[in-house]
Amino acid sequence: MSYLISAAMDPVKNSRHTWQIATIGGFFFIFGFITWVNGTLIPYLTIACELKEWQAYLVTFAFYISYTALAIPSSRVLQLTGMIKGMRIGLVVMAGGCLLFVPAAYTRYYPLFLIALFVVGAGLTILQTAVNPYITLIGSIDKAAQRMSIMGICNKFAGIIAPLIFGAILLKNADSLIVELQSMDAVEKKLRLDRLAKAVILPYLILSGSLLVTAFLIKYARLPEIRPSQLIGNSIISETKKSFLSYRSNFVFGFIAVFCTMGLEVIAGDTIANYGLYQGLSLNISKNLTAFTLASTLLGYLLGVILIPKIVSQQKAYLYSSVLGSGVVILAVVTSGRASVACVTLLGLTNALLWPAIWPQALRGLSNKTLNNVSAILIMGVAGGAVMPLMYTWLSHYTNNRVAYLILLPCYLFNLYYGTRGVRETSFKHKI
């Protein structure tokens, strides 16, 4: 049986919302830290494993494709275990993936790094399938985007510090390292790259241990298990009256929106280091650009917390973000050098309020019988983070790294359509 927290919780549980939101915020911090390390891993593995640019972007493919492959199985796991135990399982799986970085580093075997990333992504898939609907439903649906923005702050704050920490560890004196490697013979170069690859071992051992400790401690967090017989949208509808197919067009569009939004976020965050190099910046500067992009995203989430829903509705914030993103992409393409890099950094701001607004719109009106399945389908849309960077690389091969950012425009235009659709549906319901 599927389970779901009621949007209208009793007063006792309402008094615990702050603690529950803070706990789930800790999960989003974990998401952000592990996810946005990829922005540093791409240039790091490019050097350590002597990769071509398109091969380096298999990092994002291996990580995000696990969401598509395992989202439905994850929903089944959650049905069997419940949300809380499922979260713990996800943490343990992630810890196992982090441990795989040890043999990958010792062998400097790129496919093993990709397998490790896939396993980490698998654990994150279980967590994401649980906590995204969890935080959406823990209070009023009209403030769901605000709560998701708070989660985004946790996620992106971790995303800011992760590349800074890992960049300092893995790519210390990166420009000098590149010059040093060019002057070495084959034997010396192999030994130096072996030593570079092993630099990843200690950080991932620490990550693995932290995840296992978190998995153990979560049972003491007093998070309520998700209850049956409740619905999204402050109403209760019999499972027999509402079927999975009743809202298929809504969540299908939601799936596409998630696909587009993840593509937007990952391209903005994970391609910018290489793009900085393309625009003539040093690697010592470029390795930190992901952190600047995520700082821009963090600003967007802060605006979301302040503005939604008092000043602007979550649907309109979604629309404004899509329009602004389209404009920034065009500016990134028509400018060059540091100005163009700055525009890509600002894409973090334009992307911030897209993800928080998708979930309440896509899940609105669903019964507890269909929620886990729909949540899993939406999570499958995270494949956009796997596919879009490869499409960007393909387009850059036939044009250049700057013009290739035009691939983001169709994604913003679809989100603009989806946001307009949400505003129209909300207005119609209010009239009724």
C-alpha positions in Angstrom: 0.0 0.0 0.0 1.2 3.5 -0.7 1.5 6.0 2.1 1.1 9.7 2.3 1.2 12.5 4.9 -2.0 14.5 5.1 -1.8 18.1 3.9 -4.0 19.0 6.9 -2.1 17.5 9.8 -3.4 17.6 13.4 -2.2 20.4 15.8 0.2 18.1 17.6 2.0 17.2 14.3 1.8 20.8 13.1 3.9 21.8 16.2 6.6 19.4 15.0 6.8 20.7 11.5 9.9 22.8 12.1 11.8 19.8 13.4 10.6 17.6 10.5 11.5 20.2 7.9 14.9 20.7 9.5 15.5 16.9 9.4 14.5 16.6 5.7 16.6 19.7 5.1 19.6 17.6 6.3 18.8 15.1 3.5 18.7 17.8 0.9 22.1 19.0 2.2 23.4 15.4 1.6 21.8 15.5 -1.9 23.6 18.7 -2.7 27.0 17.8 -1.4 27.2 14.5 -3.2 25.5 15.7 -6.4 27.4 18.9 -7.0 30.8 17.3 -6.4 30.4 16.1 -10.0 31.3 19.6 -11.2 34.7 19.0 -9.7 35.0 15.4 -10.7 34.6 16.2 -14.4 37.9 18.2 -14.7 39.6 16.0 -12.1 38.8 12.7 -13.9 39.6 14.3 -17.2 43.2 14.8 -16.0 43.5 11.6 -13.8 42.0 9.2 -16.4 43.2 11.2 -19.5 39.8 11.6 -20.9 38.3 13.5 -23.9 35.7 16.1 -23.1 32.7 13.9 -24.1 34.0 11.0 -22.0 34.2 13.3 -19.0 30.5 14.1 -19.2 29.7 10.4 -18.7 30.2 11.4 -15.1 26.8 13.1 -15.2 25.3 10.4 -17.4 26.2 7.6 -15.0 25.0 9.5 -12.0 21.7 10.7 -13.3 20.7 7.8 -15.5 20.4 5.7 -12.3 17.3 7.8 -11.4 15.6 6.6 -14.6 16.7 3.0 -14.3 15.8 2.7 -10.6 12.9 5.1 -9.9 10.1 2.5 -10.3 12.0 -0.1 -8.3 12.6 2.6 -5.6 8.9 3.2 -5.3 8.4 -0.6 -4.8 11.0 -0.5 -2.1 9.2 2.3 -0.3 5.9 0.5 -0.6 7.5 -2.5 1.2 9.6 -0.7 3.8 7.8 2.6 4.4 9.3 6.0 3.8 11.6 6.2 6.9 13.2 2.8 6.5 13.5 3.5 2.8 15.4 6.6 3.5 17.9 4.6 5.6 18.3 2.0 2.8 19.0 4.8 0.4 21.8 6.2 2.7 23.4 2.8 3.0 23.4 2.3 -0.8 25.0 5.7 -1.2 27.7 4.7 1.3 28.4 1.6 -0.7 28.8 3.6 -3.8 31.3 6.0 -2.1 33.3 3.0 -1.0 33.7 1.9 -4.6 35.7 5.0 -5.3 38.6 3.3 -3.4 39.2 0.4 -5.8 38.5 2.9 -8.7 41.2 5.2 -7.5 43.7 2.4 -6.9 43.2 1.1 -10.4 42.6 4.5 -12.1 40.0 2.6 -14.1 37.4 5.1 -15.4 34.5 2.6 -15.9 34.7 1.7 -12.2 34.4 5.4 -11.3 31.3 5.4 -13.4 29.9 2.3 -11.6 30.5 4.0 -8.3 28.7 7.1 -9.4 25.8 5.0 -10.6 25.5 3.2 -7.2 25.6 6.6 -5.4 22.9 7.8 -7.7 20.8 4.7 -7.0 20.8 5.4 -3.3 19.9 9.0 -4.0 17.0 7.8 -6.2 15.5 6.0 -3.2 15.9 9.1 -1.0 14.6 11.5 -3.6 11.5 9.3 -4.3 10.7 9.5 -0.6 11.6 13.0 0.5 10.3 15.2 -2.4 6.6 14.2 -1.9 7.2 14.1 1.8 8.2 17.8 2.0 5.6 18.7 -0.5 2.8 17.2 1.6 4.0 18.1 5.1 2.0 21.3 5.1 -0.3 23.5 3.0 0.0 22.7 -0.7 0.0 26.4 -1.6 3.2 26.8 0.4 4.8 23.7 -1.0 7.2 25.7 -3.3 8.2 27.8 -0.3 9.2 24.6 1.6 10.9 23.2 -1.4 12.8 26.5 -1.7 14.0 26.0 1.9 15.1 22.5 0.9 16.8 24.1 -2.1 18.8 26.4 0.2 20.1 23.3 2.1 20.9 21.6 -1.2 22.6 24.5 -2.9 24.5 25.6 0.2 26.0 22.1 0.3 26.6 22.4 -3.5 28.6 25.6 -2.9 31.0 24.2 -0.3 31.4 20.7 -2.0 33.2 21.9 -5.1 35.3 24.3 -3.0 36.4 21.5 -0.7 36.9 18.9 -3.3 38.5 21.4 -5.7 41.1 22.3 -3.0 41.8 18.6 -2.4 41.7 17.1 -5.8 42.8 20.0 -8.0 45.3 21.8 -5.8 47.7 23.8 -7.9 45.9 22.5 -11.0 47.5 24.7 -13.5 51.0 23.8 -12.3 50.0 20.2 -12.4 49.0 20.4 -16.1 52.4 22.0 -16.9 54.2 19.4 -14.9 52.5 16.5 -16.7 53.4 17.9 -20.1 57.1 17.8 -19.2 57.1 14.1 -17.9 57.9 11.0 -19.8 55.3 8.1 -19.9 56.5 6.3 -16.7 56.7 9.5 -14.6 53.3 10.7 -15.9 51.7 7.4 -15.0 53.1 7.5 -11.4 52.0 11.1 -11.0 48.5 10.4 -12.3 48.2 7.3 -10.0 49.0 9.6 -7.1 46.5 12.1 -8.3 43.8 9.5 -8.5 44.4 8.3 -5.0 43.6 11.8 -3.7 39.9 11.0 -4.0 40.1 8.1 -1.5 40.0 9.9 1.8 37.2 12.3 1.0 34.9 9.4 -0.2 35.8 7.3 2.8 34.7 10.2 5.0 31.5 10.6 3.0 30.8 6.9 3.3 31.2 6.9 7.0 29.0 10.0 7.4 26.2 8.4 5.4 26.3 5.3 7.5 26.2 7.3 10.7 23.2 9.3 9.3 21.4 6.1 8.4 21.8 4.8 12.0 20.7 8.1 13.6 17.7 8.7 11.4 15.6 6.2 13.4 15.9 8.6 16.4 14.7 11.6 14.3 11.1 10.9 15.2 9.9 11.5 11.7 6.2 10.3 11.4 5.7 7.4 9.0 3.5 8.4 6.1 -0.1 7.5 6.7 -2.6 5.9 4.3 -6.0 7.4 3.2 -4.9 10.9 2.7 -4.6 13.1 -0.4 -2.8 16.1 -1.7 -4.7 19.4 -1.9 -6.5 19.6 1.5 -9.1 17.0 0.5 -9.7 13.3 0.8 -10.9 11.4 -2.2 -11.7 7.7 -2.3 -9.0 5.6 -4.0 -11.7 3.8 -6.0 -13.0 7.0 -7.5 -9.7 8.4 -8.7 -7.4 6.3 -10.8 -3.8 6.6 -11.9 -4.9 7.6 -15.4 -7.2 10.4 -14.2 -4.2 12.8 -14.0 -1.9 11.3 -16.6 -1.6 14.4 -18.7 -0.6 16.5 -15.7 2.1 14.2 -14.5 3.3 13.5 -18.0 3.9 17.2 -18.5 5.4 17.2 -15.0 7.8 14.5 -16.1 8.9 16.5 -19.1 9.3 19.6 -16.9 11.5 17.7 -14.5 13.6 16.4 -17.5 14.0 19.9 -18.8 14.7 21.4 -15.4 17.4 18.8 -14.5 19.0 19.4 -17.8 19.1 23.1 -17.2 20.5 22.7 -13.7 23.2 20.1 -14.5 24.4 21.9 -17.7 24.6 25.2 -15.8 26.4 23.7 -12.8 28.6 20.9 -14.4 29.7 22.4 -17.7 30.8 25.7 -16.4 34.3 24.6 -15.3 35.1 23.4 -18.8 33.4 26.5 -20.2 35.6 28.7 -18.1 38.7 27.0 -19.6 37.2 27.4 -23.1 36.9 31.2 -22.4 40.5 31.4 -21.3 40.2 31.2 -17.6 42.8 29.3 -15.6 41.9 25.9 -14.1 42.5 27.3 -10.6 39.6 29.7 -11.2 37.4 27.4 -13.4 37.4 24.6 -10.8 35.4 26.8 -8.5 32.8 28.1 -11.0 30.3 25.5 -10.0 30.2 26.9 -6.5 29.5 30.4 -8.0 26.6 29.0 -10.1 25.1 27.3 -7.0 25.6 30.5 -5.0 23.4 32.1 -7.6 20.9 29.4 -7.2 21.0 29.8 -3.5 20.0 33.5 -4.0 17.1 32.4 -6.0 15.9 30.0 -3.3 16.2 32.8 -0.7 14.0 35.0 -2.9 11.5 32.1 -3.1 11.3 31.8 0.6 10.7 35.5 1.0 8.3 36.1 -1.9 6.2 32.9 -2.1 3.3 33.0 -1.6 2.9 36.4 0.0 4.1 38.5 -2.9 4.1 36.1 -5.9 2.4 32.7 -6.3 4.6 29.7 -7.0 3.1 29.3 -10.5 4.0 32.9 -11.5 7.5 32.5 -10.0 7.8 29.5 -12.3 6.8 31.6 -15.3 9.1 34.5 -14.5 12.0 32.2 -14.0 11.5 30.6 -17.4 11.3 33.9 -19.1 14.4 35.2 -17.3 16.3 32.0 -18.1 15.6 32.3 -21.8 17.0 35.9 -21.8 20.1 34.9 -19.9 20.9 32.0 -22.3 20.7 34.4 -25.3 23.0 36.8 -23.5 25.5 34.0 -22.8 25.6 33.1 -26.5 25.9 36.7 -27.8 28.6 37.7 -25.4 32.1 36.2 -24.8 34.8 35.9 -22.3 34.1 36.6 -18.6 30.8 38.2 -19.5 29.5 35.0 -21.1 30.8 32.9 -18.1 29.0 35.3 -15.8 25.7 34.7 -17.7 26.1 30.9 -17.3 26.6 31.5 -13.6 23.4 33.5 -13.5 21.5 30.6 -14.9 21.6 29.2 -11.4 19.4 32.1 -10.3 16.9 31.6 -13.1 16.7 27.8 -12.4 16.2 28.1 -8.7 12.4 28.3 -8.6 11.6 25.8 -11.4 12.1 22.5 -9.4 10.1 23.7 -6.3 7.1 24.7 -8.4 6.9 21.5 -10.5 6.2 19.1 -7.6 3.0 20.7 -6.2 1.6 21.2 -9.7 2.4 17.7 -10.8 1.1 16.0 -7.6 -2.0 18.1 -7.1 -5.2 16.1 -6.8 -3.5 12.6 -6.6 -4.8 9.9 -4.3 -2.5 7.9 -2.0 -2.9 4.9 -4.3 -1.2 6.7 -7.2 1.3 8.9 -5.4 4.3 6.6 -5.2 4.0 5.6 -8.8 3.7 9.2 -10.0 6.5 10.3 -7.7 8.7 7.6 -9.2 7.8 8.7 -12.8 8.7 12.3 -12.0 12.0 11.2 -10.5 12.7 9.4 -13.8 12.7 12.8 -15.4 16.0 13.4 -13.6 17.4 11.6 -16.7 17.5 15.1 -18.1 20.7 15.5 -16.1 22.2 12.5 -17.8 21.1 13.2 -21.4 21.3 17.0 -21.7 25.0 17.4 -21.0 25.8 14.8 -23.6 23.6 16.6 -26.1 25.4 19.9 -25.1 28.8 18.2 -25.8 27.5 16.8 -29.2 26.3 20.3 -30.2 29.5 21.9 -29.1 31.4 19.5 -31.3 29.6 20.8 -34.4 29.5 24.5 -33.2 31.4 25.5 -30.1 31.0 25.5 -26.3 29.3 28.9 -26.3 26.7 28.4 -29.1 25.9 24.9 -27.6 24.1 26.7 -24.7 21.3 27.3 -27.1 20.2 23.8 -26.4 18.8 25.2 -23.1 16.2 27.4 -24.9 13.7 24.7 -25.7 13.8 23.6 -22.1 12.9 27.1 -20.8 10.2 27.4 -23.4 8.6 24.1 -22.3 8.8 25.2 -18.7 7.1 28.5 -19.7 4.3 26.5 -21.3 3.9 24.2 -18.3 3.9 27.2 -15.9 1.2 28.9 -18.0 -0.8 25.7 -17.9 -0.5 25.6 -14.1 -1.6 29.3 -13.7 -4.6 28.6 -16.1 -5.7 25.5 -14.1 -5.4 27.3 -10.8 -7.4 30.3 -12.0 -10.1 27.9 -13.3 -10.4 26.1 -10.0 -10.7 29.4 -8.1 -13.5 30.5 -10.4 -15.3 27.2 -9.7 
